[in-house]
Amino acid sequence: MSFLSSSGRGAQWGRLFLYTSAVFFVLWGVIPAIYNAVPALRHSCEQQDKYDIEAGAIYYTDVPVSLDSEMACREAVQEAMKTRARSF
């Protein structure tokens, strides 16, 4: 038993398993069913599959700030590698 709970370890593991199962059921059962039931969402999914579009990747690469930070980070790493190579 833990300090903050009066239930046993088995009950805690059982709740963890139950909650994890519920999350997986929602992510891989309920949400896809909703996407298949709503015509606009189904069409969107079909177009993404047809043209091999990664919707999440588009968001992160389409934001100017993330492009600027990626470029600055890349330049900083390249400069650090040059400095390190010169020190040897």
JOSUL-V305769 format. One line per field, one symbol per residue. ss: DSSP state (2 for helix, 1 for strand, 0 for the rest). psi: psi as a letter, one per 40 degrees, with the letter a starting at -180 (. if undefined). burial: I if it has 24 or more other ideal C-beta (glycine too) atoms within 12 Angstrom, else O. A space follows every 50 residues. Layout:
ss->???
psi->???
burial->???
//
This chain:
ss->00000000222222222222222222222222222220222222222222 00002222222202222222222222222222222220
psi->iideieiidddddddddddddddddddedddddddddhdddddddddddd efhhddddddeehddddddddddddddddddddddde.
burial->OOOOOOOOOOOOOOOOOOOOOOOOOOOOOOOOOOOOOOOOOOOOOOOOOO OOOOOOOOOOOOOOOOOOOOOOOOOOOOOOOOOOOOOO
//
